[in-house]
Amino acid sequence: MHIEIQRKSETSLSKQIFQSIVDHIRSGLLREGSQLPSVRELSKKLEVSFVTVVKAYKELEKENFIISIQGKGTFVNIDESDVSNSKTDEPPFNWQLSIQDYLPRAQFSRFHHVQGEIQLSSSMIDPGLLPNQYLEKEIHKMLSENPRILSRYSEIQGEYKLREAMSNYLKQFDVPTTPENLLVTNGSQQGIDLIARTFIGPNDVVIMESPTYPGAIDIFRGRGATILTVPVDSDGMNLNILQNLCDKYKPKIIYTIPTFHNPTGVVMSHKRRRQILEIAKSIQCIIVEDDPWSEIYFDKKPPAPIKSMDNYGHVIYLKGLSKTLAPSCRIGILSASGSIFNRLLAAKSNADLGSPLLTQKSLLPFITSKKMIDHMKKLRTALKVRRDLSLELLSQYSPDGITWMVPKGGLNIWITLPNWMDTNQLLIEAKKNLVSFLPGSACFPVEHEKCHLRLSFSFMSELQLQQGIKTLCMIFNAEISSKKNNSPYF
């Protein structure tokens, strides 16, 4: 178990140890029954005081993450373990526990796709809404006309014709770019990873929204970054807090999802987008603008991306195509300029020598045709119906004290429960009823928030949505009733 201690951080050492162990448990890196180092061992390894580790362990035990057994040691508690009940390594593999890793957390992968359930946890789109038949025909046609395509590599930067098509596509978002300034990635996730491995090392400062996309947290934490957070309101990042943090810490990167923010669905105003760019220019830092689904709007088009105002190369813009077109193709686009782009291209070459050519060629005819425009229109209509159904069900069946944000686009609804409720515990109960969701704790880089959850309405059919949301509301009601019955002060 690797614990990164940042001694210059304003977060106490005991809190850092606490959060790191929580992240390991929630990521499944520490399984049910796994034994933790003794207080003396951990204090020696981390070069911190005995009292610091004792304080962290006491907080972990108080929060029910671990249990101490007299004469035996300290162990991961069953209640906070992987709900799949997978045990710690057994012989002949138990020797592997002695091999040190450097993974601080990997929470998102545990909720990305869960088979055999009413899947409300991952922001994916119902396969029935995607252009599968058209893409299948294009792949067959391509292979029949050019069978040797399977024996060719793509350019490391990506197939030129696809970059040319995407350069034209991005113009509708007012993103000024050329094929030479685009990099084809294996989804936006690889784009974030390339940025992190190129520009972030231990203790470099990254500012993120709170809450934010869990996959990005996992990547930046994996690089040893010092993550500072800015809360999100109805207009996006709180600029006063952002300005104060930037003045004090001079971050290398500001990571933001300004359009249909993941997980809250908030749309950052045009004014704030411009102001964030001005802040980045004043301190010479990079903005990573993640744009997974700005095409999926339900009322009106969102403001133009921050990248549209970027004249000096401060913004690295990420556009994902996987979710809205073909998840199995794993295609994303990264737009940057100057030496920043050159260094990211070098990182891409080190990572995989280029994305698969077949998938790039397969998407090209669709992107360059009117079918792309028609597909997005149909997708907006279908997903708006599912969003509205989800909101109606929540209004009808959820108990008092449950609130949510109404997304104007995207794939998710951010739900807030009373602060005494723990959605990690509620997930265990939901899974017994074959329903999954994303606990909000996975979306907070630093804060120990437990009373939120992200509900994705885009993957399940309308019938499954009805069943899943009714089940969740039943669990909410049962939890609140139990609290009332057991507390004379409720």
FIBAKE-121400 format. One record per residue (C-alpha): x negated, z negated, y. Coordinates in steps of 0.1 Angstrom, whole numbers, padded with zeros to 4 digits, always signed. Layout:
N
XZY...
// end
This chain:
490
+0000+0000+0000-0015+0012+0033-0007-0008+0064-0019+0006+0097-0026-0021+0122-0027-0011+0159-0044-0039+0177-0038-0025+0212+0000-0022+0206+0024-0045+0224+0041-0050+0191+0029-0082+0175+0007-0080+0144+0032-0099+0123+0060-0075+0134+0038-0045+0125+0032-0059+0090+0069-0066+0086+0079-0031+0097+0053-0014+0075+0064-0032+0044+0101-0025+0052+0092+0012+0056+0074+0012+0022+0105-0004+0006+0130+0019+0022+0109+0050+0014+0107+0040-0023+0069+0036-0021+0074+0000-0031+0099-0002-0059+0122-0030-0072+0101-0058-0086+0068-0045-0072+0044-0074-0065+0030-0077-0030-0005-0090-0022-0008-0127-0017-0009-0139+0019-0046-0146+0015-0054-0112+0001-0034-0093+0028-0049-0114+0057-0084-0106+0044-0077-0069+0039-0061-0064+0073-0085-0088+0091-0057-0108+0106-0050-0145+0105-0033-0163+0075-0005-0174+0098+0002-0138+0109+0009-0127+0073+0029-0159+0066+0051-0151+0096+0057-0115+0084+0065-0126+0048+0089-0152+0061+0107-0126+0081+0108-0103+0051+0123-0130+0030+0148-0140+0056+0160-0104+0058+0162-0102+0020+0136-0076+0015+0113-0098-0007+0115-0129-0028+0088-0155-0034+0086-0171-0069+0067-0203-0071+0036-0199-0093+0041-0161-0098+0039-0144-0064+0060-0123-0039+0081-0094-0051+0103-0067-0037+0139-0079-0039+0164-0060-0060+0190-0058-0032+0167-0038-0009+0151-0016-0036+0158+0020-0045+0194+0022-0054+0185+0045-0083+0172+0013-0100+0140+0031-0110+0114+0005-0121+0078+0001-0110+0052+0020-0130+0051+0011-0167+0022+0016-0192+0004+0040-0196+0007+0047-0158+0004+0012-0144-0033+0018-0136-0022+0042-0109-0011+0012-0088-0048+0005-0081-0052+0039-0063-0049+0035-0025-0026+0059-0007-0022+0064+0031+0016+0070+0032+0032+0046+0058+0067+0058+0051+0087+0088+0036+0123+0078+0041+0138+0111+0049+0131+0127+0015+0152+0101-0003+0183+0113+0016+0176+0150+0019+0197+0161-0010+0214+0140-0037+0230+0158-0066+0264+0149-0080+0278+0131-0050+0300+0135-0020+0270+0144+0000+0274+0131+0036+0237+0122+0040+0219+0154+0047+0224+0180+0075+0229+0210+0053+0256+0237+0055+0281+0244+0027+0265+0274+0008+0300+0290+0009+0295+0295+0046+0261+0312+0044+0255+0350+0040+0244+0347+0003+0258+0380-0010+0243+0400+0018+0208+0384+0014+0210+0389-0024+0216+0426-0019+0187+0429+0006+0163+0412-0019+0174+0435-0047+0171+0465-0024+0137+0455-0012+0123+0449-0047+0136+0482-0060+0122+0501-0030+0089+0482-0028+0082+0464-0061+0046+0457-0050+0058+0434-0023+0054+0405-0048+0017+0412-0051+0011+0411-0013+0003+0382+0010+0019+0379+0044-0001+0377+0075-0011+0341+0082+0008+0342+0115+0038+0358+0098+0052+0393+0092+0049+0411+0126+0083+0427+0124+0099+0393+0118+0080+0379+0148+0091+0408+0169+0128+0404+0158+0126+0366+0166+0110+0373+0200+0141+0394+0208+0164+0368+0193+0149+0340+0214+0155+0359+0246+0192+0350+0243+0181+0314+0247+0159+0324+0277+0128+0315+0257+0100+0336+0271+0077+0346+0243+0061+0376+0225+0054+0383+0188+0018+0373+0195+0029+0338+0206+0051+0332+0175+0041+0316+0143+0062+0317+0111+0064+0284+0094+0079+0270+0062+0108+0255+0081+0106+0234+0112+0093+0205+0091+0060+0224+0086+0059+0231+0123+0060+0194+0131+0034+0188+0105+0011+0214+0119+0014+0200+0154+0007+0164+0141-0023+0173+0120-0037+0194+0148-0033+0170+0178-0026+0135+0165-0050+0110+0151-0050+0073+0146-0037+0054+0176-0028+0085+0196+0004+0079+0215+0036+0098+0206+0068+0092+0225+0100+0098+0205+0137+0093+0212+0154+0063+0196+0170+0071+0173+0155+0104+0162+0150+0128+0133+0135+0108+0104+0114+0136+0091+0094+0137+0123+0089+0099+0123+0075+0101+0087+0050+0128+0098+0037+0111+0130+0035+0077+0113+0015+0094+0086-0011+0105+0111-0015+0069+0123+0001+0075+0157+0012+0048+0180+0049+0056+0184+0067+0045+0216+0104+0050+0219+0129+0059+0246+0166+0052+0241+0191+0080+0242+0222+0079+0264+0250+0105+0268+0226+0127+0289+0196+0124+0266+0163+0105+0270+0164+0077+0295+0140+0091+0322+0131+0058+0339+0118+0043+0306+0101+0076+0298+0083+0077+0332+0072+0041+0329+0058+0047+0294+0040+0079+0304+0024+0063+0334+0011+0034+0314+0001+0050+0281-0006+0087+0288+0009+0101+0255-0004+0132+0238+0031+0143+0227+0067+0138+0237+0089+0148+0208+0125+0156+0217+0156+0172+0203+0175+0180+0235+0203+0202+0221+0228+0185+0197+0203+0157+0192+0197+0146+0156+0213+0121+0148+0235+0114+0178+0247+0149+0187+0239+0143+0224+0231+0172+0247+0204+0166+0273+0214+0178+0307+0196+0207+0324+0184+0183+0351+0167+0160+0326+0151+0189+0308+0135+0200+0340+0124+0164+0348+0108+0158+0314+0088+0190+0319+0076+0178+0353+0066+0145+0337+0046+0163+0310+0029+0185+0336+0019+0155+0357+0001+0138+0328-0011+0169+0310+0007+0162+0277+0026+0183+0251+0063+0185+0247+0075+0193+0212+0110+0207+0216+0128+0208+0182+0158+0231+0182+0174+0232+0148+0210+0244+0156+0216+0252+0193+0237+0281+0181+0262+0257+0165+0282+0247+0196+0319+0239+0196+0329+0241+0233+0304+0258+0255+0268+0269+0252+0243+0242+0258+0217+0244+0286+0187+0266+0281+0158+0250+0262+0130+0232+0281+0108+0261+0269+0127+0285+0292+0112+0267+0322+0076+0263+0308+0051+0283+0328+0019+0265+0319+0022+0261+0281+0032+0225+0279+0061+0231+0254+0058+0239+0217+0092+0252+0207+0105+0249+0172+0135+0270+0160+0147+0265+0124+0165+0293+0105+0167+0276+0071+0199+0256+0077+0220+0283+0093+0209+0313+0072+0191+0305+0039+0177+0271+0030+0158+0284+0001+0139+0308+0023+0124+0280+0044+0118+0300+0075+0111+0285+0109+0096+0298+0141+0070+0280+0163+0065+0293+0199+0034+0282+0219+0008+0297+0241-0029+0295+0250-0054+0276+0231-0027+0253+0217-0013+0283+0198-0047+0293+0185-0053+0259+0172-0019+0257+0155-0026+0291+0139-0059+0277+0125-0040+0247+0111-0015+0271+0094-0043+0290+0078-0057+0257+0064-0023+0246+0052-0011+0276+0031-0027+0309+0043+0008+0321+0054+0045+0318+0045+0059+0339+0016+0063+0376+0025+0094+0381+0003+0116+0356+0022+0104+0369+0056+0113+0405+0046+0146+0394+0032+0159+0378+0064+0147+0406+0087+0176+0431+0083+0201+0403+0088+0185+0390+0120+0183+0424+0135+0219+0434+0128+0253+0425+0143+0259+0405+0112+0238+0377+0127+0261+0374+0157+0292+0375+0136+0278+0350+0111+0271+0324+0139+0306+0329+0153+0322+0322+0119+0299+0293+0113+0309+0277+0146+0346+0281+0138+0343+0267+0103+0321+0237+0113+0343+0228+0143+0373+0225+0118+0352+0201+0097+0341+0181+0127+0376+0178+0139+0389+0167+0105+0361+0141+0102+0369+0127+0136+0407+0126+0128+0400+0108+0095+0377+0082+0112+0404+0076+0139+0430+0071+0112+0412+0050+0086+0383+0032+0102+0388-0005+0112+0385-0019+0147+0349-0024+0158+0337+0009+0144+0327+0035+0171+0312+0070+0170+0299+0097+0193+0318+0130+0194+0293+0158+0189+0298+0190+0209+0277+0209+0183+0254+0205+0154+0262+0190+0120+0264+0152+0124+0284+0123+0136+0266+0091+0147+0286+0060+0137+0280+0024+0150+0293-0006+0131+0294-0042+0142+0258-0055+0146+0261-0079+0117+0267-0051+0092+0238-0035+0073+0243+0001+0064+0215+0000+0038+0236-0026+0019+0268-0005+0024+0250+0026+0010+0246+0007-0023+0284+0002-0025+0291+0038-0013+0269+0052-0041+0289+0033-0067+0318+0054-0054+0297+0086-0055+0294+0089-0017+0261+0091+0002+0252+0089+0039+0220+0084+0059+0215+0048+0070+0206+0046+0107+0176+0025+0100+0158+0057+0088+0162+0072+0123+0145+0044+0143+0107+0048+0147+0101+0011+0157+0133-0008+0161+0148-0027+0132+0184-0013+0136+0207-0017+0107+0242-0012+0120+0243+0026+0124+0248+0056+0100+0247+0093+0103+0275+0112+0087+0269+0149+0081+0302+0169+0079+0288+0203+0073+0280+0204+0035+0312+0192+0018+0345+0210+0016+0374+0197+0036+0389+0181+0005+0356+0163-0003+0353+0152+0034+0387+0136+0032+0378+0118+0000+0343+0107+0012+0354+0094+0047+0384+0076+0033+0361+0059+0008+0336+0049+0035+0364+0035+0057+0377+0015+0027+0342+0000+0023+0341-0008+0060+0375-0025+0058+0364-0045+0027+0332-0057+0044+0351-0068+0075+0378-0085+0055+0352-0104+0035+0335-0115+0067+0368-0128+0081+0376-0147+0050+0342-0163+0047+0337-0172+0084+0359-0197+0103+0344-0183+0136+0351-0146+0131
// end
